[in-house]
């Protein structure tokens, strides 16, 4: 199934050229899934869909969605190859639900590395760089593996640090002088703070680029979010934001322009849809629905990510015409309703990130009544400059929602959000009736 990736020049071609390649890959992808996957063979038959009717990207709208619940309930039925061809098992992080397994072939790993290689090239990384990979390499997570494969293809020197120990990673920065680091923003902040405690200035470390995963660095208008500003200030490095998930086996990475994560048309087709499953206008937020192309082991069709973002298709200042995914505003399942206003947790977190003395936070949400949630923000605070009322009013002035604010010690907050088996800090606890959290 796997097609040797075309030249990187695909991203610099005309829209007509990219659309023709995309539509051909979509036709082959749907036909392959319908023929080889027991799940899709049954699903298409139940809906009376003939794969040959899918000729263009627009025809995907006739196909049903795939959800994480489908993977959890019917995982082995997605496999399109003999079990003997599977060379790697990846598990989702389980941040919002039970982890599911994705089985990959050698060709899938080649595709994974290719995606990361061209993403890293867009950030300006070359074979001359030494890159510290601070993404999780253990527990069957995909991120660390994907970045390692991409950096090897790039020809860069890789320091396989992982994410399990801040002191260890800080020591690797001191001893081996990486020119770039890949990791979760809050981890990179913790590493920088540890370096400062040891009398080492992160800004003088030689790190020129930070490729960040798992947490948004920019706001919807592409301006740098408070978390990103803190990273810039402490490292004095260029920032690049990456969006990905295990199910997609594809990443959307910023270029130097910082105007969204570029999609690779030969590897993925992206839809942004409203509550009714209809396309939203370009530049407007909606749910990200993705069809990863050229996957051999467990191909997915119209996978609902649950993430909310906008699609941008105007030419990027970097010169590429490929569509770009804007910053993730939040998860569809985590939308908060408060007296007629809707807000996503990251908007509240951005306010907290700007406040001196805040050392960690999380949200607990419970049912209040049908049109309004009860939102409690628990904040770890150092010093006595802040009061809960001050924090609540600051949040209200920015996002028009005034939640209950409770202070706790930074250690208690850190222990709460560091959930066992989770790759990223858990900062949202949904206690509403019917929630799966």
ABEGO torsion letter per residue (X at the ends): XBBBBBBAAAAABBAAAAAAAAAAAAAAAAAAAAAABAAAAAAAAAAGBBAAABABAAAAAABBBBBAAAAAAAAAAABABBAAABABBBBBAGAABBBBBBBBBAAAAAAAAAAAAAAAAAAGBBAABBBBBABBABGGBAAAAAAAAAAAAAGBBBBBAEAABAAAAAAAAAAAGBABBBEBAAAAAAAAAAAAAAGBBAAAAGBABBBBBGBBABBAAGBBBAAAAAAAAAAGBBBBBBBBBAAAGBBBBBBAAGAEBBBBAAABBBBBBBAAGBBBBBGBBBBBBBBBBGBAABBBBGBBAGBBBBBBABBBAAGBABBBBBBBAEBAAABBBBGGBBBBAAAAAAAAAABBGBBEBBBBBBBABAABBBBBBBBBBBEAABBAAAAAAAAAAAAGBBBBBBBBBAAAAAAAABBBGBABBBABBBABBGBAX
